[in-house]
Amino acid sequence: MPIKKAGLPTRQQILDFIATSDVPAGKREIARAFGLHAQDKIALKALLHDMADEGLIDASPGRAFHQMGGVPKVTVLRVADVDDGGNVWAVPERWEAETPPPRLRVRERKRGALGVGERILARTEEAGSGWIAHPMKTLAPASEQMLGVLRREGERLWLTAVDKKERREVLVSDPGDAEPGDLVLAEKAGRPPRITARVVQRLGDPFAPRSFSLIAIHKLGIPDGFSPEALEEAERVAKQPLGEGREDLRHLPIIAIDPADARDHDDAVWAEADDDPANAGGWRAIVAIADVSFYVRPGSELDREARRRGNSVYFPDRVVPMLPEVLSADVCSLKEGEDRAALACHLQVTASGALKSWRFTRAIVRLVANVAYEDAQAIHDASAPFPLAGGAGAGTVDQTASLVDSPTPSPSRKREGELAPILTNLWACWRALLAAREARNPLELDLPERRVVLDEKGRILSVAPRERLDSMRLIEDYMIAANVAAAKALEAKKAPVMYRVHEPPTREKLVALKDYLETFGVPFALGQVIRPATFNHLLERVGDADHRPQVMEQVLRTQTQAYYAPANQGHFGLALGSYGHFTSPIRRYADLLVHRALASAYALGAGGLGGNEDFERLGESISMLERRAMEAERDTVDRYVAAFLAERVGQEVDARITGVTNFGFFATVEGVGGDGLMPVRDLGGEYYRFDEAARTLTGEHSGDQFSLGQRLRLRLADANPVSGGLRFELPEGKGAKPEARGPARVLKRRGRPANIRHQGKRR
């Protein structure tokens, strides 16, 4: 039955029809459904083309359409895995959306009929939060790629996956020119139990430091190359003039303060005392941000590439940028002595740190300096006549060590004299912002960040927690102020905003936190109104107790995951009602959208919104891509840590238990990081009772107990740089050898006893 409509349907009507149609919806079906005449079909074709360019729909084989990010009703799938339970999982063979491809569970008519790499034509349906595929026809076989390391066993070669979750080794049918020990990309094919692998690319030595990030890039499918069209476009737009009508801020001493090893420079800052009598004791500040929207326009090839990545990904040895390097590391990057296009956020800050007013302009800036955090801190400390605002000793550094050991050239004494008054003003304004922050009482979790330092050949020099300096907090608070101003400025114009949303913890997580805290005798009332200050006061009560680090980690686990969305739910952790990301458009697509929205809302010139952006869909996409980047960065650091610790295998290390399960406990090496497993089978031959609420393992006969947060000495039994996994053993004389007393067994409290046998699961 046609849906009779006057004129063309709207975009939403087309999306609704595609989603509810019982048959694949092509142009002909859409025209028939909406009762379009022949003269309307040209306009419909143009509309569908526009929707495809906007990322709303995609064309399936046969010219049927489906919603971008979804799966066509009939499509070709490739079998990606057959799990231990015999379930078959497939992925779309063609997938061009920015989000990772979905995995569909295949309902086979005959169990065991499909193997990894085979292609099927299938009818698909969405079921709950997942997808189901009903095979219609088996097509010519294809292959599934796997990243791993070759291992020889007798006359056979086996492929060991780099993914910790992949426990099965695959027999290699064709190694090509690869040798045992090589990191390779291989194609899987066959049916269980005869799945084999054929090497298609040799990637080199898996233990070479520069391979660690390469593993993450291949494993997670991170795009690490740009199309020729995007590179050509980047070169072309990089040469365009900065444009007329920009506010000239080149007379102001604006500086950028960044990590010493920063690859790009999004932001720069300036502040001075406000001479406005209505803002007595207040400050004027400028947060200048790279004007990426001037170069990357909606619908361009650069825009499509940036949207596909969602963000830049930073590794110790390289960066996979969201934009080609001619933009990200050069023309858009704010550099000393170079004229640069910027979007400037002008702030009026009261003496108490409140934002009195804000305005946004397109500007031209010329930075007086790019300064490393350590150098900015040292210069300020040398000239500061009074203690820093962060409290006694906050941010204090050894000035000599900072200036000498900094990875980048230190400022000369002349430059120090030039920069000192600029930094003095920045610090003074920051004290006001800091006072406002402390009044808000946002969530304060002092969780160390690991820093991997490499030499010029990529070899690991050190792995250690990154020092938290006041110069870092200063920049953070200026950026927060600008992000708040951007969100509120767009709200004032009722313009679309891509908010950074952090919702309050769920009740389920709060109940789990309460149960956990009871094991330490720390009360936590569930009936109270939960604010960030609630957790800060909790940590104050814990004080400097030995279990403080694990309580902080548990509080972190209680928090929800932040995400991007056009609906404002506030930012719980920062205790802010409106918060958008505005300050990093070189490396975050969300910020680029906010820049475009400001350009459109305030008539700031070219580079505004295209008018057809679906902020909700884009928010879901870039949130998922951000999680992918975080996983890649975390896994790579784990591999570097494992490589760093590999030389200490067999030695005893100071460790702290970070997780307890019924199959053992996880521990991290103090001061270095990296999680490793201490299997319950290696704790001795007795029963171990697992208390799920208290997260403890207790020996039934010995009474030996292993609990969350416990510090102990362990022997490092294995450090695998390829997977990033560590494995621990008890030191000599502690516990019994499993082979002498049989496998360890676990009794789980509040449940029936479980006899746990481990088969050497790799992490």
Steps between C-alpha positions, in 0.01 A plus 500: 500500500656830402530773758338794323695817569502838332847565355827348615515317834721641774831342595344355815209352307744326265703367795181373667390325181840334448498379863147352483490370143457123469699497176831666400418867438646642179410821320213327319348367826531839669339679205214250494447516876466878498296516180757705309452579133763485227587869533575448873746217448789725396453704817476175703827377350670828600353477851623142545844606372507782757397262779782266404752789504369607840560151637129427559467206262719264306437302183495121518589276208207510258450874568277449805556742787545453874562737786870581546635303794234234449499176302311448172203264519667274244877515475824307463664399826841347573534243779750648744500246782359173628524505878555211740125457538457453126335840446575652161570873481515705181571858398382697195745450213452863395504757779571871448342656809727675753397256774658153530303233310239309704530127568194300401412160649427259216212259542616192310253248371764229532743535791864517392415583141691829496869567559715807557548704184192371319263748341124480516206691361276552801180661612566709811288621789570713804436314826531695822839668500645262240443352155394158373582363153298234318711342221337490157792383288865407543732699274859450386730466806708794624728549802522658847817681599685436823800677653744272679847359550631183333613219730670177390413170665679208340429513128194721541451874522233648724359851509461649848259796500615827654150551641492393867140381456591257221604179677525270198808455285445438130698261282682684220446352155720748310758721680614678182838663567438536874716324759420374851487796736373745236196719551267427208159574357329178394174383347297238685296245309331166554252343739559392861700310596705552181540876492833598343681826426687629196750781555426796273738761645817485709513794740839432659631455850208508749739594780627813324357794697350663193300183434293544816289784364482328160338201671228722648441675168451170314310328780239774541479606137613857556538682164867601478510632146314773313348474156689677219200731463519604867875561483462707183218700657707559816791636297264728311311647798824540698612761247189717521531845661374538857203704383387857557308636792696317769565672831872571517640370830865489395588783738407290805762274666304177451683178587435128470586270791508133403674170576865508395431226245179654357446420131245776441394821672126570510487766767673811633416737785540859619374695804533841664324697773164641388480880492118491493373665824200267488739204540726630776773252587404286201683390189480500124616180334520358150501134412608482134421173322620382159236597241468156343147565371646763264699226324276192539156570352187281532466244221863526393732202465692625805176511697411143403846377603483687832152365573617148420777530762312703760822601673876475487663203674819563697764234560842532665673468162253655255167672452225392263352844427139587429621740231794478256825625651521808277200624703528325837873552556556812293244747365234453771748451784561817703875562481734765631562789262255375234175672397219256565122497459324464835155496651543722806293467816509834687419456869425739782583326827388647832723518807321189630562311175150514353457558127346847473485511120635337188517563128645313204688645204695374205851631555857497384763426765877482518624314806798636690597152617418129517596399853520153656306445823821439693662820376191713564489363854869561562492858363196588707638342817824693461311831483203428728515715815249283689398131521296346220124478522495124491602474864825439679750358260249470217673507167842563652774360281876486501559794265846389398385149417200629306697736281784259439310174457211630290476308168466833314754786502461714811431874474806718525537728801393791279187312397432412863495872583260563211268215594491554877255795501273323246491193723446714810179642350385154390559361848322790667188458286520127555485549876156650448393211273641256755296662780185453291596140430549428869162657574340262246689211661530279190616142522869485594664166430877504516565203272850495353548497123784287367754668276716296264824676404678379185837582349549609140503137383172418675663308785345530846689726738250503785141432604379705793196694626470841339559782748192715559605868488305817568577611143291203382213588733517861384453411134229250592296768681536753217378233257206411725400867515509527120303177459229627735487833316463324162208290623322796658562722196333243274213451745438875493444475124304173528762352269597130498763400756709185516512464877755299692263309727595329824196364681485425875580143613222245479346356816639157415855637500440690822375183669814318384714786638318484835560124525864549412557779753346289777797264470718789622254613763425819305131603514322619186133603514294425190214734594702819460505723192812391313725782386869505403569645845353180649792301360754768594383490862516121490865514391573756770369253760722227356800735533840346436398145591667218309175425320458858369619415143253214459215708646580768240498238226167365625355853502621536141328172404181632658489790253314473172687535174494846346363535149402756234136589436283798394274457806642670808522274805772702671850397598488330840875464551571869436184611685390704198156541350610578144823371355613458140840422353636801312874506564646217288363505142830373355451169678127469581212508253260603779692826545493565126119472509484753785722739299269469200194559719658819641592622151140451387329634812711815522553565126877464528552421134559189293536156649173479691264204522381344177140506623434128485720361777338229713660585836345200675643250253833682488516501880454122512764451232773721647435361849563149369809611310632673812468174693688324221783755523517468878522121472778528241701746710454296819593169333810654342622640831443154652725353231771755567477428873526125436804558278655721767445230764611210279857544625378443856330164437596266783557785744283601793305824466288716729141457390148597601187290445260683268236233445388174660296232323416135557788397270774708663594861550642778286787715618690801372870577543535798731629815333490350151154361437395215278249242623586135536327184617590288800303181421326328790659173387839640604390601850538150640298180506233599752150633450473878469174659599397789276293774665343694215386796713831540685707404193725266695647154455556316829682170544264254672776336707783755515280807539721684250299783349542704184290815484449804280767764560734270689871570449728201468815368339451284191734339253453612141454171314433639153476833317363476147554822300282374214184456708599744774427236762694421816489185712609472860604223738542492875863542611699189589377345822157664481225249424542158344572392147178395326657180372591398854156548658257496209303782346376784716128507556265781583195512723272787415310648792121520458509227239590138447869403507673526165794286396693732269752347261711730287656413168763771490274775367715774348437865568 
